[in-house]
Amino acid sequence: MRCVNMIHRLVVLGLVFCLSSQQALFAKGSITVHTVCPAGPPVCNYDDLHAAVAAAKENDVIQIAAGDYKLSSTLIITQSLTLRGGYTTDFTEPPNPRINFTTIDAQGNGGVIQMRGSISPSLPISPTLEGLRLTGGKADNGGGVESVNAYPTIRDSYIFSNSAIYNGGGLDLVGDIGQITLVGNTIVSNTANEGGGISAFSTNLYLTNNVILSNTALGELIIENTRSLTERALVNQAQLKPSSPIRAGGGGLFLRSQNVTCLANNIIQDNLSKFRGGGLYMDYSQANFTNNLVVDNKSYDNGNGLWALASTIQMEHTTLARNNHGDSLNPAVMLVADYYAPDLYLPTRVMLTNSIIVSQELGLLATSGTTVTLEATLWGNAAWANTTDIKGEGGYIYTGTLNLWEDPRFASPDVGDYHLRPDSPAIDVGVNAGVYTDIDGEPRPYGAGFDIGADEYWANPPQKMYLPLVLKP
């Protein structure tokens, strides 16, 4: 099954679950619903989240009314629970987190939420977080959410202004074979050494319809904490991690030793890495990217948009634009083979189909041991031209038979709108890559053919644009 099709099923199932949750819960006598509100009893069961989590049993649901919940310590979850925000105090279904803000603030007293399955013996858990605003976290790993030996689903949440010393300012996800799913979240203004927004290590990670915005990775050379190393020894591919500390980065996302990573319909914008990978940093990973917008990211070293080492990546309908840091040698996409363990010879291979790659100092850089294959690419022209489109430093770059050098004619890029205008040369000129919706969930193709880039232009869109849940802090 294609990555984007699997994610579409996850979104549909999630919406069905949300709409029918109350009926389903009360149909199962073994599941208890616990209610939390600022006023406490008798309006609801609890006014304290720690007390509600402590009282809950496996598979219970905690419904949380709108309000500001201040934590004196990290909220620790060791069972498969559901925490769902966005309710009024009458707890009617469905909740509406867009207007009923449920904010959990750690106030710098550790991370906000930690989800932890048993390590010895290995007993993973599958919690769910929905409709929450998580902020004020400050931790070694996972300022907003830390997940170890847990396979959470996180939906429609706003994770902002958290920090971590090591990995994952917003989220730190450590797994093995289980699936971790993030749908419709906004992850903004978080900071860490690696993975300002998200850090993921050896997981099966599915991200769809998320906004990953204005996060920062410091990318400093520091010795990793022993707690992190001990727990990460759980995973199958831990031996692929370099034995000595290295500088990495990943302003928006840091992905290491990923079994599977599926990114579809995400906006990765305005993130900063003070070392590598402004938008994304990847090593020793496999990934499929579909309908993603990677724009306005910066790296102080290499890979303003993406830095990839010893990885295999398939990218379909990607828009890469204005990922710059004022350096003609710093590419939007930087590809590197494994120079930490060259005896293993782990190459990097990237396939890009129906891509817009415009307005960068250097579009793609392929070093020795790497291969890039492109088909149906719009490279930009005039004000939207790349200073240099491609550069091969020992790597192989195959540009395919369809290349355009034109102004992409985005709608309003200066305010973040990278949809296509009706006169865009990207319209109807792409190839069939097996992708039948665009970043907004609108059908492809519209008109005579498939459009290049993340957006499929519609004169009269058949549905409202699907955007992740963006709430002002």
C-alpha positions in Angstrom: 0.0 0.0 0.0 1.3 3.5 -0.9 2.2 5.6 2.1 -0.3 8.4 1.2 -3.2 5.9 0.9 -2.4 4.4 4.3 -2.4 7.8 5.9 -5.7 8.7 4.2 -7.2 5.6 5.9 -5.8 6.7 9.2 -7.4 10.1 8.9 -10.8 8.7 8.0 -10.7 6.2 10.8 -9.7 9.0 13.2 -12.6 11.2 12.2 -15.0 8.3 12.6 -13.6 7.5 16.0 -14.0 11.1 17.2 -17.6 11.4 16.0 -18.7 8.2 17.6 -16.4 8.1 20.6 -19.1 8.7 23.2 -21.4 5.9 22.0 -18.5 3.5 21.6 -17.1 4.2 25.1 -20.3 3.6 26.9 -21.0 0.5 24.9 -18.0 -1.1 26.5 -18.5 -1.6 30.2 -14.8 -2.1 30.9 -14.0 1.5 29.8 -14.5 4.4 32.1 -14.7 8.0 31.1 -13.1 10.4 33.6 -13.8 14.2 33.3 -11.5 17.0 34.2 -12.3 20.7 34.5 -10.8 23.7 36.3 -13.7 23.9 38.8 -13.4 20.2 39.8 -16.3 18.3 41.6 -19.2 18.4 41.3 -18.9 19.9 37.8 -16.6 17.1 36.8 -14.6 14.3 38.4 -11.3 16.0 38.8 -9.6 19.4 38.7 -6.1 17.8 38.6 -4.7 15.9 35.6 -2.3 13.8 37.7 -5.2 12.5 39.8 -7.2 11.6 36.7 -4.4 9.7 35.1 -3.7 7.9 38.4 -7.3 6.8 38.7 -7.6 5.7 35.1 -7.3 2.0 34.0 -6.1 0.5 30.7 -8.1 1.9 27.7 -9.9 4.5 29.8 -10.7 8.0 28.4 -10.0 11.3 30.1 -12.1 14.1 28.8 -10.7 17.6 29.6 -12.7 20.8 29.5 -11.3 24.1 28.2 -8.9 25.8 30.7 -5.3 26.3 31.7 -3.9 23.4 33.6 -0.6 24.2 35.3 1.7 21.3 36.1 4.2 21.0 38.9 5.8 17.9 37.4 5.6 15.9 34.2 2.3 14.1 33.4 3.4 10.5 33.1 1.3 7.9 31.2 2.1 4.2 31.5 -1.1 2.8 30.1 -3.0 2.9 26.8 -5.2 5.9 27.7 -6.9 8.5 25.7 -6.6 12.2 26.7 -9.0 14.4 24.8 -9.4 18.1 25.1 -11.7 20.7 23.6 -14.8 20.1 25.7 -17.1 22.5 27.5 -18.0 21.6 31.1 -21.1 19.7 29.9 -18.8 17.3 28.0 -21.1 17.0 25.0 -19.7 15.3 21.9 -18.0 16.1 19.7 -15.4 18.3 21.4 -14.2 21.5 19.6 -10.6 22.3 20.4 -10.6 25.1 17.9 -12.6 27.3 20.3 -12.4 25.4 23.6 -8.7 25.7 24.3 -7.4 23.0 26.6 -3.9 24.1 27.6 -1.5 22.0 29.6 1.5 24.1 30.8 4.5 22.4 32.4 5.8 25.8 33.6 9.4 24.6 33.1 8.9 21.8 35.7 10.0 19.1 33.3 8.4 17.9 30.1 4.6 18.2 29.6 3.7 14.6 28.9 5.8 11.5 29.1 4.4 8.2 27.6 6.4 5.2 28.7 5.9 1.5 28.2 7.7 -1.1 30.2 11.3 -1.6 28.9 12.1 -4.9 30.7 10.1 -6.9 29.8 9.2 -4.9 26.7 5.5 -4.0 27.1 4.7 -1.1 24.7 1.6 1.0 25.2 -0.7 2.9 22.7 -2.0 6.1 24.2 -3.9 8.8 22.3 -3.7 12.5 22.7 -6.4 14.7 21.0 -7.2 18.4 20.9 -4.6 19.5 23.5 -2.3 22.5 23.7 1.0 21.5 25.2 3.5 24.2 26.3 6.1 25.2 28.8 7.9 21.9 28.8 11.6 21.8 29.6 13.3 18.4 29.7 16.3 16.4 28.7 14.3 14.8 25.8 10.8 15.6 24.5 9.9 19.0 26.0 6.3 18.7 24.8 5.9 14.9 24.5 8.4 12.1 25.2 7.4 8.7 24.0 9.6 5.6 24.9 8.4 2.1 24.0 5.0 3.6 23.2 3.1 3.9 20.0 0.9 7.0 20.4 -1.6 8.6 18.1 -1.5 12.4 18.4 -4.3 14.4 16.7 -5.4 18.0 16.3 -3.0 19.3 19.0 -0.9 22.5 19.3 2.6 21.8 20.7 4.4 25.1 21.2 7.2 26.8 23.1 8.8 23.7 24.6 12.5 22.9 24.8 14.8 19.9 25.3 18.5 19.7 26.1 19.0 16.8 23.8 16.3 15.5 21.4 12.9 16.7 20.4 11.9 20.2 21.6 8.3 19.5 20.7 8.3 15.6 20.6 10.9 12.9 21.1 9.7 9.6 19.8 11.7 6.4 20.5 10.2 3.1 19.3 10.9 -0.2 17.5 8.3 -1.9 15.3 5.1 -0.2 16.4 3.4 2.6 14.6 3.4 6.3 15.7 0.8 8.5 14.1 0.6 12.3 14.0 -2.4 13.9 12.3 -3.4 17.5 12.0 -1.1 19.0 14.6 0.7 22.3 14.7 4.3 22.1 16.1 5.7 25.5 16.5 8.5 27.5 18.3 10.1 24.5 20.0 13.9 24.2 20.5 16.3 21.2 21.1 19.8 20.2 20.2 18.5 17.7 17.6 15.0 17.9 16.2 13.7 21.3 17.2 10.1 20.2 16.3 10.3 16.4 16.2 13.0 13.9 16.9 12.2 10.2 16.0 14.5 7.3 16.5 13.8 3.8 15.0 10.0 4.1 14.6 7.4 3.5 12.0 6.3 7.1 11.8 3.3 8.4 10.0 2.8 12.2 9.7 -0.1 13.8 7.8 -1.6 17.3 7.6 0.8 18.7 10.2 2.3 22.2 10.3 5.9 22.1 11.5 6.8 25.8 11.9 9.5 28.0 13.3 11.4 25.4 15.4 15.1 25.5 16.1 17.8 22.9 16.4 21.0 24.0 18.0 23.1 21.2 16.5 25.9 21.5 19.1 28.6 18.9 19.7 27.6 17.5 23.1 27.9 14.1 24.8 24.5 12.4 24.8 22.9 11.6 28.2 23.2 8.0 29.3 19.5 7.7 30.0 18.8 8.3 26.4 21.4 5.9 25.2 20.2 3.1 27.5 16.6 3.4 26.4 17.6 3.7 22.8 19.4 0.3 23.0 15.9 -1.2 22.8 15.6 -0.6 19.1 16.7 -2.9 16.4 19.0 -0.5 14.5 20.7 1.1 17.5 24.0 -0.2 16.1 23.7 2.1 13.1 24.0 5.1 15.3 27.6 6.5 15.3 29.3 5.4 18.5 30.8 8.8 19.1 28.8 12.0 19.4 28.3 13.9 16.2 26.7 17.2 15.3 23.4 16.8 13.6 20.5 19.3 13.6 17.1 19.1 12.1 15.3 22.3 12.7 11.8 20.9 11.9 12.5 17.2 12.1 15.4 14.9 13.1 14.9 11.3 11.8 17.4 8.6 12.7 17.3 4.8 11.9 13.7 5.0 10.8 12.2 1.7 9.8 9.5 3.6 7.8 8.7 7.3 7.7 5.7 8.5 5.8 5.1 12.2 5.4 2.1 13.4 3.5 0.4 16.8 3.2 2.6 18.5 5.7 3.9 22.1 5.8 7.5 22.3 7.0 8.3 26.0 7.1 10.6 28.6 8.6 12.6 26.2 10.7 16.2 26.8 11.6 19.1 24.4 12.2 22.4 25.9 13.5 24.1 23.0 11.9 22.5 20.6 9.3 19.1 20.2 8.0 17.0 23.3 8.4 13.7 21.7 7.6 14.7 18.0 8.0 17.7 16.0 9.0 17.7 12.2 8.2 20.2 9.4 8.6 20.0 5.6 8.2 16.3 5.9 7.3 13.7 5.0 4.7 11.1 7.5 3.8 8.2 8.3 1.5 7.3 12.0 1.1 4.1 12.9 -0.7 2.5 16.4 -1.2 4.7 18.2 1.2 5.6 21.9 1.3 9.2 22.5 2.4 9.8 26.3 2.3 11.7 29.1 3.9 13.9 26.9 6.1 17.5 27.7 7.0 20.7 25.8 8.0 23.9 27.4 9.1 26.0 24.5 7.6 24.3 22.4 4.9 20.9 21.3 3.7 18.6 24.3 4.2 15.6 22.1 3.3 16.8 18.6 3.7 20.1 16.9 4.8 20.2 13.1 4.2 22.8 10.5 5.1 22.7 6.8 4.2 19.0 7.0 3.5 16.5 6.0 0.8 13.8 8.6 0.1 11.0 8.7 -2.4 9.5 12.2 -2.9 6.4 12.8 -4.9 4.7 16.2 -5.6 7.1 18.2 -3.4 7.4 22.0 -3.4 10.8 23.1 -2.3 11.1 26.9 -2.3 13.3 29.6 -0.7 15.3 27.4 1.6 18.3 29.7 1.9 20.9 31.0 4.2 22.8 33.3 1.9 25.5 30.8 1.0 25.9 29.6 -2.6 27.5 26.3 -1.4 24.6 25.5 1.0 22.0 23.5 -1.0 18.3 23.1 -0.4 18.8 19.3 -0.5 22.2 17.9 0.6 22.8 14.1 0.1 25.7 12.3 1.7 26.7 8.6 1.8 27.9 7.0 5.1 31.2 8.5 6.0 31.0 7.4 9.7 31.1 3.7 8.8 32.4 3.6 5.2 33.1 -0.2 5.4 29.3 -0.7 5.5 28.8 1.4 2.4 25.3 2.7 3.0 24.5 5.0 0.0 21.9 7.6 -0.2 19.2 7.4 -3.0 16.6 10.0 -3.6 13.8 9.8 -6.2 11.9 13.1 -6.9 8.8 13.1 -9.1 6.7 16.1 -9.9 8.8 18.6 -7.9 9.0 22.4 -7.8 12.5 23.3 -6.8 12.9 27.1 -7.0 14.5 30.2 -5.5 17.4 28.6 -3.8 21.1 29.4 -3.9 21.7 25.7 -4.8 18.9 23.3 -5.5 20.5 19.8 -5.1 24.0 18.7 -4.1 24.9 15.0 -4.5 28.2 13.9 -3.0 30.1 10.6 -3.6 28.0 7.5 -3.0 24.7 9.2 -3.6 22.2 9.1 -6.5 19.3 11.5 -7.3 16.7 10.6 -9.9 14.3 13.3 -11.0 11.3 13.3 -13.3 9.0 16.3 -14.1 10.7 19.2 -12.4 10.0 22.9 -12.4 13.3 24.7 -11.6 12.2 28.3 -11.6 13.1 31.4 -13.7 13.9 35.1 -13.2 13.2 36.0 -9.6 12.3 32.4 -8.8 15.4 30.9 -10.4 17.9 28.9 -8.4 21.4 30.4 -8.6 22.5 26.8 -9.4 20.0 24.0 -9.9 22.2 20.9 -9.3 25.8 20.1 -8.4 27.4 16.7 -8.3 30.4 16.2 -6.1 31.0 12.6 -7.0 27.3 11.7 -6.9 25.0 10.9 -9.8 22.1 13.1 -10.8 19.6 12.1 -13.4 17.3 14.9 -14.4 14.8 13.0 -16.5 13.1 14.1 -19.7 10.7 16.8 -18.4 12.3 20.0 -17.0 10.8 23.4 -17.0 12.5 26.7 -16.2 9.6 29.0 -15.4 8.2 31.3 -12.7 6.0 28.9 -10.7 3.4 31.6 -10.1 2.5 30.9 -6.5 -0.6 32.6 -5.1 0.9 34.7 -2.2 4.2 33.2 -1.1 5.2 36.2 1.0 2.4 35.4 3.3 3.0 31.6 3.1 0.4 30.7 0.4 2.2 28.4 -2.1 -0.9 27.3 -3.9 -0.7 27.6 -7.7 -2.3 30.5 -9.6 -4.5 29.7 -12.6 -1.6 30.8 -15.0 1.1 28.6 -13.3 3.2 26.6 -15.8 3.1 23.7 -13.3 -0.5 23.0 -14.2 -1.3 19.8 -16.2 2.3 19.1 -17.1 3.3 16.5 -14.5 3.4 12.7 -14.8 1.2 10.1 -13.1 3.1 9.2 -9.9 0.1 7.3 -8.5 -0.9 10.2 -6.2 -4.6 11.1 -6.6 -5.0 13.9 -4.0 -3.0 17.0 -3.2 -1.9 18.7 0.0 -5.4 20.0 0.6 -7.1 16.6 0.0 -8.4 17.7 -3.4 -8.5 15.2 -6.2 -5.8 14.8 -8.8 -5.8 15.3 -11.7 -7.9 18.3 -12.4 -8.0 19.2 -16.1 -5.8 17.7 -18.7 -3.1 16.3 -16.4 -1.3 16.1 -13.1 0.1 19.4 -11.7 3.7 19.6 -10.5 4.3 20.4 -6.9 2.2 19.8 -3.7 -0.9 21.7 -4.9 -3.3 20.7 -7.6 -4.9 23.8 -9.0 -8.8 23.8 -8.9 -10.7 26.7 -10.4 -13.6 25.9 -8.0 -12.3 23.6 -5.3 -14.6 20.7 -4.6 -14.1 21.0 -0.9 -12.7 23.4 1.7 -9.0 23.3 2.0 -7.9 20.8 4.6 -5.4 22.5 6.9 -3.9 21.3 10.2 -5.3 22.7 13.4 -3.5 26.1 13.8 -4.4 27.9 17.0 -2.9 31.1 18.3 -0.9 30.8 21.5 
